Amino acid sequence: MRSRTEITDVIDKGAGKAALIVSRTDLRDGTDTVFARLTRTTYVRGGGGFGGLSGAGDRRPDEPQGPPDRSILLTTGREQALIYRLNGDLNPLHSDPDFAAGVGFDQPILHGLCTMGVVIHALLRGLAEYRPERLRSVNLKFSKPVFPGETIRTDMWKDGRFRAATTERGVVVVDAGIAEISDAPIPAAEG
């Protein structure tokens, strides 16, 4: 397997606001065929105002109508951010209370990718019957941080739209989510 990452856009949200760095990573197999594409946006607090393009605007799905078809609660561990650091993200925002306070948080926050993992767990359970091959793509927007130890409630609609909130603070932490779920049949066992 090989991966290649390139920056595809740098967006200026204005003076005193954020800059967004959009990158894409293609994963290729031994025959140089792309089998997965990861697109992500890095949010740079206070990085705007450099005179760049303001971007194409939000590409948000329509708000879901009516109550969710499923809601799943998953609790994060109080030590989860410390354990998640084993993945290589050593940003002190996730472990050092003084550093977190210095950038405006009451305590260290959970990694965004860890939050996303909890939400995808809920999607796999609620929409894909724990069959990961059915999950074709996920797009979401992080709207607020999760603090380790909080419970995340992921609300899902049958058309793939979702959002997630913490039960303790009642704040939406993942918004404008859309998951593509395949109806692919379960492959037959070999042998």
PEGIUR-V282287 format. One record per backbone hydrogen bond with DSSP energy under -0.5 kcal/mol. CO is the residue of the C=O (numbers start at 0). NH is the residue of the N-H. E is the energy in kcal/mol with one decimal. If there is no record, write none. Layout:
co:CO nh:NH e:E
co:CO nh:NH e:E
//
This chain:
co:1 nh:27 e:-3.1
co:3 nh:25 e:-2.3
co:5 nh:7 e:-0.5
co:5 nh:23 e:-2.7
co:8 nh:21 e:-3.0
co:10 nh:12 e:-0.7
co:10 nh:19 e:-2.4
co:13 nh:16 e:-2.3
co:16 nh:47 e:-2.7
co:17 nh:12 e:-2.2
co:18 nh:43 e:-3.0
co:19 nh:10 e:-3.0
co:19 nh:21 e:-0.6
co:20 nh:41 e:-2.9
co:21 nh:7 e:-2.6
co:21 nh:8 e:-1.6
co:22 nh:39 e:-2.4
co:23 nh:5 e:-2.4
co:24 nh:37 e:-2.9
co:25 nh:3 e:-1.7
co:25 nh:27 e:-0.5
co:26 nh:34 e:-2.6
co:26 nh:35 e:-1.2
co:27 nh:1 e:-2.2
co:28 nh:31 e:-2.0
co:32 nh:28 e:-2.1
co:35 nh:26 e:-2.9
co:36 nh:38 e:-0.5
co:37 nh:24 e:-3.0
co:39 nh:22 e:-2.7
co:40 nh:42 e:-0.6
co:41 nh:20 e:-2.4
co:41 nh:43 e:-0.6
co:42 nh:44 e:-0.7
co:43 nh:18 e:-1.8
co:43 nh:46 e:-2.1
co:47 nh:15 e:-0.6
co:52 nh:11 e:-3.3
co:69 nh:155 e:-3.1
co:71 nh:153 e:-2.8
co:73 nh:151 e:-3.1
co:76 nh:79 e:-1.5
co:76 nh:148 e:-0.6
co:78 nh:82 e:-2.1
co:79 nh:83 e:-2.7
co:80 nh:84 e:-1.1
co:82 nh:85 e:-2.0
co:83 nh:86 e:-2.4
co:84 nh:87 e:-2.4
co:87 nh:89 e:-1.1
co:90 nh:93 e:-1.9
co:91 nh:94 e:-1.5
co:91 nh:95 e:-2.9
co:92 nh:108 e:-1.6
co:94 nh:96 e:-0.7
co:95 nh:99 e:-2.7
co:96 nh:100 e:-2.4
co:97 nh:101 e:-1.9
co:98 nh:102 e:-0.9
co:99 nh:102 e:-0.8
co:99 nh:104 e:-2.7
co:100 nh:103 e:-1.5
co:110 nh:114 e:-2.3
co:111 nh:115 e:-2.8
co:112 nh:116 e:-2.0
co:113 nh:117 e:-2.0
co:114 nh:118 e:-2.3
co:115 nh:119 e:-2.9
co:116 nh:120 e:-2.2
co:117 nh:121 e:-1.9
co:118 nh:122 e:-2.2
co:119 nh:123 e:-3.0
co:120 nh:124 e:-2.2
co:121 nh:125 e:-3.3
co:122 nh:126 e:-3.0
co:122 nh:127 e:-1.1
co:123 nh:127 e:-0.6
co:123 nh:129 e:-3.3
co:127 nh:130 e:-2.0
co:129 nh:131 e:-0.7
co:130 nh:133 e:-2.2
co:131 nh:134 e:-1.2
co:133 nh:135 e:-0.9
co:133 nh:181 e:-3.5
co:136 nh:179 e:-2.6
co:138 nh:177 e:-2.6
co:140 nh:174 e:-3.1
co:145 nh:109 e:-3.5
co:146 nh:149 e:-2.1
co:149 nh:75 e:-2.7
co:150 nh:152 e:-0.6
co:150 nh:166 e:-2.1
co:151 nh:73 e:-2.2
co:151 nh:153 e:-0.6
co:152 nh:154 e:-0.6
co:152 nh:164 e:-2.1
co:153 nh:71 e:-2.0
co:154 nh:162 e:-1.9
co:155 nh:68 e:-2.0
co:155 nh:69 e:-1.9
co:156 nh:159 e:-2.4
co:159 nh:178 e:-2.2
co:160 nh:156 e:-2.5
co:161 nh:176 e:-1.8
co:162 nh:154 e:-2.8
co:163 nh:172 e:-2.5
co:163 nh:173 e:-1.9
co:164 nh:152 e:-3.4
co:165 nh:169 e:-1.2
co:170 nh:165 e:-2.1
co:172 nh:142 e:-2.1
co:172 nh:143 e:-0.9
co:173 nh:163 e:-2.6
co:174 nh:140 e:-2.1
co:176 nh:161 e:-1.8
co:177 nh:138 e:-2.3
co:178 nh:180 e:-0.7
co:179 nh:135 e:-2.8
co:179 nh:136 e:-1.0
co:179 nh:181 e:-0.5
//
